[in-house]
């Protein structure tokens, strides 16, 4: 048996050391030198909060719960080549001393082995095993999330099922917090040594969580409707430990937003890749039918200008076995011009497109859909609208889509 050399004992690790050692840990797990106590995975969209929260929770579990022959490891669902498209994540990682390339991605050869050898699986930023985390669905031991509880994995209860809610105002009802990083900040702060862990390595963990909350709440913008008191409190505490090497809050948000919304970069990305970039699949309550929802960072006029965009939609829909497909634009201006949202519905089945779009148009949720928009060639498989109520992200749209799926056949 070959012994793998690691840089430090778990309790003494910094986030930078831990991330640099991930591939050494993978090798050690593969050859049996070390016990993989668990893997931590975000959702299949692999957005900033999924990636950062998987890394930081795996790190926290390793430094607090492992001896030198044990480890927890983070997993990223997207393809390795797509990691660099997440410019805001790469930028925040750089400030925290983390290299995106040190992580384990969905298409890495070692990923199935890690799911197989892990003693448990923790879901972050989703509460129902998706197309990626289905690989370990029988090992789920913990959920840390900020999405609507789908009541999946009912054996995960008590402290192990942490789906956070908060108040926008004291008199308001509870709503889901705006960022998974808000929940992760609470996880660190609930540990007896949490302050020390957040302060370690120049506040590396705090820098990442602070950055994610900024991006998810668009700098705590009340017009977006995602920020709760808990988001504000977590960000304030993280900011206290994260100031080293960072500009002011507004300037840092602007840097992150520019890195995320590099519009020209996404104009050069193929239709296939951009549909995978931030994709989630949702199923009906009985699991018989599903919808795929791709959130894309460009407007529909530029998406339908891409070569083979309809072929890419059909391919993605068939690969994931979807009843219908939606594309949502989430274009956040780097010039302070606000957010633009649009909805595109796709199905080749006669009548299905009209039924799905009509359900949204007539739904009690005030999406304020305006259109239909003009699509070149006027394809019968597609209908699209401007969504004037920009406060409704995919987190709000998905329950409506599930409600429609539940009505199918009734």
N, C-alpha and C positions, 0 to 999 in steps of 0.2 A: 504494500500500500504506500502510495506517495503522499508525504505530508505537505500541505500547502501552507506557505508562510504568510501570515496576516500581520498588519501593521500595529495592532494594539489590542489589549483586552477590551471586551465589549463596553464595560462601564466607563472607560477612558476615551472612547472614540469621539472624534469630532465628526460633523456631518461630511466634511470634505474627505477625511480619511475613510469613512464608511463607504461613501459613494465610489471612491477610487478602488476599494477592495471588493466591490460587488462581483466582478468577474472571477476574482480569486475565490470568493465564497461559492460561486456557482461550480467552479472546478472541484472544490472541496466537498460539496454536496454530492456531486456526480460520482466521485470515487469513494465516498463513504467516510471521509475524514471528519465530517461535521454534521450535526443534526439540523435539518431544516424544520424549525418549530412552526413556521407558517409563512405563507406568502400574502402580500397585501396588494390588491389591485383596484384601480379606478375603473370607470366605465369604458365601453368600447369607443366612445368619442375621443378619449384621450385629450381632453381639454386641460387647461392649466391647473385647475383645482384637482382634477383626477390624478395627474402626474405628480404634482407637488405633495398632495396629501398621502398618496401611496408611499412616496419616498420618506416623508417625515414621520409617518406612523411606523413604518418598518424600522426606521432608525430608532425611534423612541422605544419600541418594544425590544429591540436588540440591546440597547444600553441599560434598560431597566430590568429585563427578564431573562437574560441569557448568560451562561457561563462561557468560557473560551471555546467550547466545542459545540456551541449552538448559535443559531442566527435566524432572523426574519429577513425576507427579501421582498423588494417592491417589483411589480410587473407593470409594464405599459402595453396597452392593447394594440396600439397602431403599429404599422410597419416601421422598421428602423429608418428607412429612407424618408419617411414622412415626419420624423421627429423635428427636423430642422425647419419645417414649415411653421412650427409653433414659435415664432420669433420672440414673443413676450416671455415664454417659458425659458428659452435659451438665454435671454438677457438677464432675467432674475437669477437663474442658475449661475451665470458668470459672476454676479455680485456675491453669491453665496459660496463660491469656490467649488461648484459642481459642474461636471461635464456631462451633457445630455447623452453622449456616446457611451458613458459608463453604465447606463441603465440596461435592463433586459426588456426587449420588445416582443410583440406578438408573433413576429415571423422569425425570431431567433431559434436556432436548432435546440437550445437548451430549455425552451419554455415548457413544452409538454412534460419533460422530465421533472421540472420544478413543481408543476401541478401534481404530478404523481407522487413525488417524495415528500411534499409538504404535509405536516401533521394537521394543518388547518388553513382555512382561507378566510381572510377578512375583506369584506367589500367596503370600499370608500366611494363616496359620490354616486352611489346607486344602492338600491335596497332589494333588487331582484336580479339574480344572476342573468347576465346577458349573453350574447353570442360568444364572447371571449371567456367570461368567467364560468360559463356552463361546464368548462373542463374540470372545475373543482367544486361543482354544486353540492356534492355529497359531503364536503368537508367544511362548509361555511360555519364559522363559530362566532362571527362578530360582524356588525353592520354599523358604519359611521357615515351618516348621510344628511342631506338637507332637501330631499325630494319627498313628494307625497308617499306615505307608506302604502305599498301595494299588498301588504299582508302576506308576502312570500316568506318562505323559510321560518315558519312559526315557532320552530324550536329555539330560535335565537330570541331570547327574552331578557328583561331586566337591564342591567347596565350595559350588556353586550349589544343591545339594540338602541343605538343613540341616533335618533332622527330629530334634529334640533328645530325648534320654533322660537319665535321672539315677537316682540311688539314693535310696530312702527311708532305708535304713540301709546301712552299709558292707557288711554280709554279704548283703544282698538282691540279687536280679537287677535289671538295669536296667529301668526303666519309663518311659513317656512323661512328660515334665515336665508340671506342672500348668497352665502358662500359656504362651501364645504370647509374652507380654511378657518372660518369662524368656529366650526365644531372642533377642528383639529387644535386650535388655540386653547379651547376649553379642555381638551384631552391633556395637553401639556401642563396647563395650569392646575389641573386636579391632582397631579402627582406631587409628592412631598418635595421632590428636587426639581420640579418643573421650571422654576425661575432660573436655576443654575443651568439647566439644559438649554433654555432659550438664550441665555447669555453666552454660552459656549461658542468658541470659534467666531468671535466678532458678531454674535447674534445671527448666525447663518440661518437657523430655522425660522427665527422671527422675521428676517428679511423676506423669506419666501412666503410665509403666511400673510404678512402685511401686503406684499405685492399682489397676491391672489385676491385678497379682499378688495383692494383698489380696483382691479380689473373687473371682478364679478359685479361690483356695485357701481361701476363707472364713477369712481372717486366719490362714493357715497351720495351720488346725485339723487335727490328726492323725486325728480321727475320720472325716473326709471321705475320707481316703486318696488325696489328689491331690498332696500336697506332697512334693517331692524335695529333696535337698541343694542341687541347682542352683537351685531356686526360692528357697530360703532365702538362698543366697549372692547371687543377683541382687537380691533385694529389699533385703538389707542394704546393698549398694552403692548402689542407687537411693535408698534412704532417706537416705543420707549427703548426697546432692545435692538432696533434695526437701523438706527440713524447713522451708524458708522459707515462711511463710504457711499452714502446715498444723498441725493439732492433733496430739496423740499418736497413735501407731499404732492403738490400740484405739478412740479417739474418731473418728479419720478413717474407719476401717472401718465403724463404726456409722453415720456420716453417709452414706457411700456405700451401705451396705446399705439404709438407710431410703429413700434416693432410688430404689434399684432395686426394692424390694419394696413399693412404694406400692399395697397391695392394693386400696384403694378406687378408685384410678385405673383399674385394669384391669377392675374390675367394670362400668365404664361404656363399655368398648371393645367393639365389635361382634365377633361370632364370626369373621367373615371376617378382621378385622384381627388378632385375637389368634392365629389360625392362621398368619398371615404373620410375626408378630412375631419369632419365633426358629425358623425352618423350615429343614430340610436334607433333601435327597433323596439316597438311596444306591442304587446299582445292583448287580446280580449281577455276578460276575466277567466273564461274557461280554457284559454290557450289555443283555441282552434284557428284563429285568424290573427294577422298582425299587420302593422303599418311600419314602414321605414320612414324616418324623418331626418333628412340631411340639412344641417345648418351651414350655410356657405357665406363667406365674407365678401361677396361681390353681388351686384344687382343682377336681377334676372336677365336684363337686356344683354349683359356681358356673358352670362352663363349660356344663353341660347345662341350666342355668337361663336361658341366653341365648336370645334369639329366633333361630329358624332355624339352630340349631347343627348339626343333621343336614344341612341343605341346604348349609351352609358347608363341612362335611366332604366331602360329595359333590362340590361344585364344585372344591375345592382338589385333591382326588384326581384328578379328570378333567383339570383344567388341567395337572397335572404327569405325567399318564399313569402313575399308580402302580398296582402290582399289589395292594397293600393299604396302609393308612395307620395310623400310630400317633400318639397324643397322649401326651406325657409331662409330668406336672406337676413343676415344680421350685420349690417354695415354701420360701423361706428366711425364717424368722421374724426380724423386727427386734427381737423381745423376748428373744432368746437361747434359744428353744425348739427349736432345731435345724431340720433339713430334712425336708420331707415329699415323697415321690415316689409317683406312681401311673402306671399304664400303661393306656391305652385302645387297643383294636384295632378297626378299622373296615373293612368290606368288604360290598358288596351281593351279591357272588357267593356262591351256596350252597356251603357247605363250606369256603370259603377262610378265613373268620373262625376257624372251629374249628381248622383246620390250623395257622394262624399262631400263635394263642394257645397251642395245645397244644405247639408247638415250644418256646416260651419256658418254659412250665410244666415241661417235662420236660428242659430244657437243663441241662448240667452246671454252668453258671454259677449261682451261688447268689443269684438275684434275691430269693428269699423272697416270691413273689407270694401274696397272700392275697385270697380272694374266691370267686366274682365279686361285684362291688359292685352295689348296686341302682341301676338307671337308670330314671328316670320313664318310664312307658309301656312298659318292657321291650322296647326295639327289637331286632329280630333281627339288625340289621346291626352291633351294638356289643356288646363285652364288655370289662369293666374290672376292674382289680385294684389293691390297695395293694401297693407295692413296699417291703418292710420293710428291705431292704438299701439304704440311702440312699447308699452309696459309689459305686454304679454309675450314672453319668450317661449321657447320650446317647452320649458317646465310647465307653462300654463296651457299650451296648445295640446300637449300629449294627452291629458285627461279627456279633452273633447274628442280627440281621435279614438281613444279607447272606448268612450261612450258610443261613438258611431259603430265601432266594431261589435260592441255588445248588442247593438240593435239589428245587426245583419241576420236575416233569416227569421226574425220575429214577426 
